[in-house]
Amino acid sequence: MYLFYTPVINDSCHELNEEESRHCSKVLRLKEGEIVYLTDGIGHLYQCRIAKSDSKKCKITIEERLPSSPPKSWSLHIGMAPTKNIDRFEWFVEKATEIGINEISPIFCDRSERKFLKTSRLEKVIIAALKQSLRTYKPIINEPVDFCDLITRPSIGQKFIACCEMSQKQELMKIYRKESDVLILIGPEGDFSATEISKAQSNGFIPISLGNTRLRTETAGIVACHTVNMINQISSTL
């Protein structure tokens, strides 16, 4: 199954953008008449057929709109400090998209070693992961924001801050409520500062632990993402 992404789908005959056209004709080497699928990233899925295979303007004909995937009843938002090695942060974005995440906010913290980030590159990583995992809902990647700005913004659901140094922390597996919206903060390589943790607590964030070992920033993000998804996938009958 070959899945392509386009944010706007209006007509029965659709033209892929240049990047998707190149992927279709040059990378996958798909030919006229072959069946492909198209999503707009908001849950819709279409079965299509290639009308013209071209590296710049690949044209496809929409044959059938398939049943839409129902949106999740809960939302996962992770605010994470970009890693010094940007490849590690991109890896997190890719894997979180595959696992299931709604929103990602890069945050600049007191101990952040990276103070600049291009979200245009992360958007491409998300789209590639969306297609690879055959998902039809595209996560939102927000522009980088200062830590204090994010924690003071109004938000619904549970709010957690994953930190290393505090002794009194609750386990995410035990404190997260199934089907609840949640915002989880993951700090930089040097962890959040004591001042940041205190400010987060003052704004309703609960300190949490993600396990007994110290994790890299991007690994902590994946563990948090996987934990929330697994809890929500567990049958209520179990």
C-alpha positions as a LaTeX table, in Angstrom:
\begin{tabular}{lrrr}
\hline
Residue & $x$ (\AA) & $y$ (\AA) & $z$ (\AA) \\
\hline
Met1 & 0.00 & 0.00 & 0.00 \\
Tyr2 & 1.51 & 3.32 & $-1.12$ \\
Leu3 & 0.24 & 6.34 & 0.82 \\
Phe4 & 0.76 & 9.96 & $-0.19$ \\
Tyr5 & $-0.02$ & 13.15 & 1.69 \\
Thr6 & $-1.66$ & 16.36 & 0.52 \\
Pro7 & $-3.29$ & 18.90 & 2.86 \\
Val8 & $-6.13$ & 19.85 & 0.50 \\
Ile9 & $-8.18$ & 17.39 & $-1.56$ \\
Asn10 & $-11.00$ & 18.95 & $-3.57$ \\
Asp11 & $-11.32$ & 17.36 & $-7.00$ \\
Ser12 & $-11.54$ & 13.83 & $-8.34$ \\
Cys13 & $-8.37$ & 14.46 & $-10.35$ \\
His14 & $-5.55$ & 15.51 & $-8.07$ \\
Glu15 & $-1.98$ & 16.64 & $-8.76$ \\
Leu16 & 0.71 & 15.75 & $-6.22$ \\
Asn17 & 3.21 & 18.44 & $-5.28$ \\
Glu18 & 6.73 & 18.19 & $-6.66$ \\
Glu19 & 8.20 & 16.38 & $-3.65$ \\
Glu20 & 5.45 & 13.76 & $-3.55$ \\
Ser21 & 5.56 & 13.45 & $-7.36$ \\
Arg22 & 9.29 & 12.75 & $-7.24$ \\
His23 & 8.78 & 10.14 & $-4.54$ \\
Cys24 & 6.04 & 8.47 & $-6.56$ \\
Ser25 & 7.74 & 8.34 & $-9.95$ \\
Lys26 & 11.47 & 8.37 & $-9.18$ \\
Val27 & 11.79 & 6.64 & $-5.80$ \\
Leu28 & 8.92 & 4.13 & $-5.91$ \\
Arg29 & 8.89 & 4.00 & $-9.74$ \\
Leu30 & 5.12 & 3.71 & $-9.86$ \\
Lys31 & 3.49 & 3.70 & $-13.29$ \\
Glu32 & 0.22 & 4.84 & $-14.82$ \\
Gly33 & $-2.69$ & 2.64 & $-13.77$ \\
Glu34 & $-1.25$ & 1.57 & $-10.42$ \\
Ile35 & $-3.35$ & 1.99 & $-7.29$ \\
Val36 & $-2.16$ & 4.39 & $-4.57$ \\
Tyr37 & $-3.78$ & 6.01 & $-1.54$ \\
Leu38 & $-4.07$ & 9.62 & $-0.49$ \\
Thr39 & $-4.65$ & 11.27 & 2.89 \\
Asp40 & $-5.12$ & 14.88 & 3.94 \\
Gly41 & $-3.76$ & 14.29 & 7.45 \\
Ile42 & $-7.10$ & 14.91 & 9.16 \\
Gly43 & $-8.43$ & 11.37 & 9.01 \\
His44 & $-9.59$ & 11.05 & 5.40 \\
Leu45 & $-8.32$ & 8.27 & 3.14 \\
Tyr46 & $-8.84$ & 7.91 & $-0.61$ \\
Gln47 & $-8.15$ & 5.07 & $-3.01$ \\
Cys48 & $-6.68$ & 6.48 & $-6.19$ \\
Arg49 & $-5.13$ & 5.46 & $-9.49$ \\
Ile50 & $-2.12$ & 7.06 & $-11.16$ \\
Ala51 & $-3.22$ & 8.90 & $-14.31$ \\
Lys52 & 0.19 & 10.37 & $-15.16$ \\
Ser53 & 3.52 & 9.45 & $-13.58$ \\
Asp54 & 5.71 & 12.53 & $-13.70$ \\
Ser55 & 8.56 & 13.57 & $-11.40$ \\
Lys56 & 7.22 & 17.13 & $-11.08$ \\
Lys57 & 3.47 & 16.86 & $-11.64$ \\
Cys58 & 2.17 & 13.40 & $-10.91$ \\
Lys59 & $-1.58$ & 13.21 & $-11.55$ \\
Ile60 & $-3.86$ & 10.77 & $-9.79$ \\
Thr61 & $-7.56$ & 10.06 & $-10.09$ \\
Ile62 & $-9.58$ & 9.56 & $-6.93$ \\
Glu63 & $-11.73$ & 6.46 & $-7.28$ \\
Glu64 & $-13.18$ & 5.98 & $-3.81$ \\
Arg65 & $-13.33$ & 7.74 & $-0.49$ \\
Leu66 & $-12.75$ & 5.10 & 2.16 \\
Pro67 & $-14.31$ & 5.17 & 5.63 \\
Ser68 & $-12.64$ & 7.83 & 7.77 \\
Ser69 & $-10.66$ & 6.80 & 10.82 \\
Pro70 & $-12.41$ & 8.01 & 13.99 \\
Pro71 & $-10.36$ & 10.58 & 15.92 \\
Lys72 & $-8.97$ & 9.54 & 19.28 \\
Ser73 & $-10.95$ & 10.53 & 22.35 \\
Trp74 & $-7.75$ & 11.81 & 23.97 \\
Ser75 & $-4.83$ & 14.01 & 22.95 \\
Leu76 & $-1.10$ & 13.66 & 23.63 \\
His77 & 1.06 & 16.79 & 23.57 \\
Ile78 & 4.78 & 16.56 & 24.35 \\
Gly79 & 6.92 & 19.62 & 24.99 \\
Met80 & 10.57 & 18.68 & 24.58 \\
Ala81 & 13.87 & 20.52 & 24.62 \\
Pro82 & 15.65 & 20.03 & 21.26 \\
Thr83 & 18.78 & 17.93 & 21.62 \\
Lys84 & 22.25 & 19.26 & 20.79 \\
Asn85 & 22.49 & 16.62 & 18.07 \\
Ile86 & 19.46 & 17.47 & 15.93 \\
Asp87 & 19.37 & 13.94 & 14.49 \\
Arg88 & 18.26 & 12.67 & 17.89 \\
Phe89 & 15.37 & 15.12 & 18.04 \\
Glu90 & 14.32 & 14.23 & 14.49 \\
Trp91 & 14.41 & 10.56 & 15.51 \\
Phe92 & 12.02 & 11.33 & 18.37 \\
Val93 & 9.66 & 13.21 & 16.04 \\
Glu94 & 9.69 & 10.32 & 13.57 \\
Lys95 & 9.04 & 7.59 & 16.12 \\
Ala96 & 6.45 & 9.59 & 18.07 \\
Thr97 & 4.54 & 10.08 & 14.81 \\
Glu98 & 4.64 & 6.34 & 14.14 \\
Ile99 & 3.55 & 5.47 & 17.70 \\
Gly100 & 0.84 & 8.12 & 17.91 \\
Ile101 & 1.08 & 11.74 & 19.05 \\
Asn102 & $-1.09$ & 14.79 & 18.45 \\
Glu103 & 1.21 & 17.72 & 19.09 \\
Ile104 & 4.90 & 18.44 & 19.60 \\
Ser105 & 6.29 & 21.69 & 21.03 \\
Pro106 & 10.06 & 22.26 & 21.01 \\
Ile107 & 10.92 & 24.17 & 24.21 \\
Phe108 & 13.98 & 26.23 & 25.09 \\
Cys109 & 15.07 & 25.72 & 28.70 \\
Asp110 & 17.69 & 27.10 & 31.08 \\
Arg111 & 20.10 & 24.27 & 30.25 \\
Ser112 & 19.26 & 23.87 & 26.57 \\
Glu113 & 22.33 & 23.42 & 24.38 \\
Arg114 & 20.39 & 24.17 & 21.20 \\
Lys115 & 18.70 & 27.56 & 20.86 \\
Phe116 & 17.65 & 27.37 & 17.21 \\
Leu117 & 15.43 & 24.93 & 15.33 \\
Lys118 & 13.93 & 24.75 & 11.85 \\
Thr119 & 10.43 & 23.32 & 12.03 \\
Ser120 & 10.23 & 23.05 & 8.21 \\
Arg121 & 12.62 & 20.09 & 8.36 \\
Leu122 & 10.61 & 18.48 & 11.19 \\
Glu123 & 7.44 & 18.87 & 9.14 \\
Lys124 & 9.04 & 16.75 & 6.41 \\
Val125 & 10.06 & 14.13 & 8.98 \\
Ile126 & 6.47 & 13.97 & 10.24 \\
Ile127 & 5.01 & 13.56 & 6.75 \\
Ala128 & 7.47 & 10.77 & 5.89 \\
Ala129 & 6.65 & 8.95 & 9.14 \\
Leu130 & 2.92 & 9.48 & 8.59 \\
Lys131 & 3.11 & 7.76 & 5.20 \\
Gln132 & 5.41 & 4.98 & 6.38 \\
Ser133 & 3.12 & 4.07 & 9.28 \\
Leu134 & $-0.06$ & 4.44 & 7.17 \\
Arg135 & $-1.57$ & 6.97 & 9.57 \\
Thr136 & $-4.21$ & 9.46 & 8.44 \\
Tyr137 & $-3.85$ & 12.04 & 11.22 \\
Lys138 & $-0.80$ & 14.30 & 10.99 \\
Pro139 & 0.68 & 15.57 & 14.26 \\
Ile140 & 1.13 & 19.31 & 14.77 \\
Ile141 & 4.69 & 20.58 & 15.12 \\
Asn142 & 4.68 & 23.98 & 16.80 \\
Glu143 & 7.27 & 26.70 & 16.51 \\
Pro144 & 9.84 & 26.62 & 19.33 \\
Val145 & 8.71 & 28.34 & 22.52 \\
Asp146 & 10.32 & 29.37 & 25.78 \\
Phe147 & 9.69 & 26.99 & 28.68 \\
Cys148 & 7.92 & 29.62 & 30.79 \\
Asp149 & 5.65 & 30.57 & 27.90 \\
Leu150 & 4.47 & 27.00 & 27.45 \\
Ile151 & 3.79 & 26.21 & 31.10 \\
Thr152 & 1.69 & 29.35 & 31.55 \\
Arg153 & $-0.53$ & 28.75 & 28.52 \\
Pro154 & $-4.06$ & 27.52 & 29.22 \\
Ser155 & $-4.40$ & 23.78 & 28.62 \\
Ile156 & $-6.88$ & 21.05 & 29.42 \\
Gly157 & $-6.24$ & 17.60 & 30.84 \\
Gln158 & $-3.35$ & 16.34 & 32.91 \\
Lys159 & 0.02 & 18.11 & 33.03 \\
Phe160 & 3.29 & 16.36 & 33.87 \\
Ile161 & 6.97 & 17.27 & 33.98 \\
Ala162 & 9.49 & 14.42 & 33.69 \\
Cys163 & 12.60 & 15.21 & 35.72 \\
Cys164 & 15.59 & 13.33 & 37.11 \\
Glu165 & 16.63 & 14.94 & 40.35 \\
Met166 & 13.48 & 15.22 & 42.47 \\
Ser167 & 13.03 & 12.41 & 44.97 \\
Gln168 & 9.24 & 12.60 & 45.23 \\
Lys169 & 7.87 & 11.72 & 41.81 \\
Gln170 & 4.96 & 9.62 & 40.66 \\
Glu171 & 5.17 & 7.01 & 37.93 \\
Leu172 & 3.55 & 8.02 & 34.65 \\
Met173 & 2.13 & 4.51 & 34.26 \\
Lys174 & 0.24 & 4.85 & 37.55 \\
Ile175 & $-0.85$ & 8.49 & 37.50 \\
Tyr176 & $-1.99$ & 8.96 & 33.90 \\
Arg177 & $-5.76$ & 8.53 & 33.53 \\
Lys178 & $-6.89$ & 6.58 & 30.47 \\
Glu179 & $-8.52$ & 8.65 & 27.71 \\
Ser180 & $-7.37$ & 11.92 & 29.28 \\
Asp181 & $-5.73$ & 14.74 & 27.35 \\
Val182 & $-2.18$ & 15.17 & 28.56 \\
Leu183 & 0.80 & 17.52 & 28.22 \\
Ile184 & 4.17 & 16.04 & 29.16 \\
Leu185 & 7.38 & 18.09 & 29.44 \\
Ile186 & 10.76 & 16.51 & 28.66 \\
Gly187 & 13.91 & 18.48 & 29.52 \\
Pro188 & 17.33 & 18.91 & 27.89 \\
Glu189 & 20.38 & 16.71 & 28.39 \\
Gly190 & 21.16 & 18.47 & 31.68 \\
Asp191 & 17.56 & 18.12 & 32.93 \\
Phe192 & 15.27 & 20.96 & 33.94 \\
Ser193 & 16.66 & 23.45 & 36.44 \\
Ala194 & 15.27 & 23.51 & 39.96 \\
Thr195 & 13.68 & 26.89 & 39.18 \\
Glu196 & 11.90 & 25.48 & 36.12 \\
Ile197 & 10.56 & 22.51 & 38.05 \\
Ser198 & 9.27 & 24.82 & 40.77 \\
Lys199 & 7.60 & 27.12 & 38.21 \\
Ala200 & 6.01 & 24.13 & 36.46 \\
Gln201 & 4.60 & 22.86 & 39.77 \\
Ser202 & 3.20 & 26.31 & 40.49 \\
Asn203 & 1.36 & 26.06 & 37.17 \\
Gly204 & $-0.18$ & 22.67 & 37.90 \\
Phe205 & 2.44 & 20.28 & 36.50 \\
Ile206 & 3.07 & 17.10 & 38.47 \\
Pro207 & 6.65 & 15.71 & 38.56 \\
Ile208 & 6.82 & 12.19 & 37.13 \\
Ser209 & 9.24 & 9.32 & 36.67 \\
Leu210 & 9.57 & 7.31 & 33.46 \\
Gly211 & 11.44 & 4.41 & 35.05 \\
Asn212 & 14.36 & 3.47 & 37.25 \\
Thr213 & 17.10 & 4.42 & 34.78 \\
Arg214 & 18.27 & 7.79 & 33.51 \\
Leu215 & 17.14 & 8.21 & 29.91 \\
Arg216 & 18.37 & 10.40 & 27.09 \\
Thr217 & 16.03 & 13.24 & 26.19 \\
Glu218 & 14.74 & 11.61 & 23.00 \\
Thr219 & 14.38 & 8.21 & 24.70 \\
Ala220 & 12.37 & 9.76 & 27.52 \\
Gly221 & 10.05 & 11.28 & 24.92 \\
Ile222 & 9.50 & 7.93 & 23.26 \\
Val223 & 8.86 & 6.18 & 26.60 \\
Ala224 & 6.28 & 8.82 & 27.54 \\
Cys225 & 4.61 & 8.59 & 24.15 \\
His226 & 4.52 & 4.78 & 24.19 \\
Thr227 & 3.26 & 4.63 & 27.79 \\
Val228 & 0.29 & 6.92 & 27.12 \\
Asn229 & $-0.60$ & 5.03 & 23.94 \\
Met230 & $-0.35$ & 1.62 & 25.62 \\
Ile231 & $-2.57$ & 2.68 & 28.52 \\
Asn232 & $-5.20$ & 3.89 & 26.08 \\
Gln233 & $-5.02$ & 0.69 & 24.06 \\
Ile234 & $-5.58$ & $-1.61$ & 27.02 \\
Ser235 & $-9.11$ & $-3.01$ & 26.88 \\
Ser236 & $-11.35$ & $-1.74$ & 29.66 \\
Thr237 & $-12.49$ & $-5.35$ & 30.12 \\
Leu238 & $-9.07$ & $-6.47$ & 31.28 \\
\hline
\end{tabular}
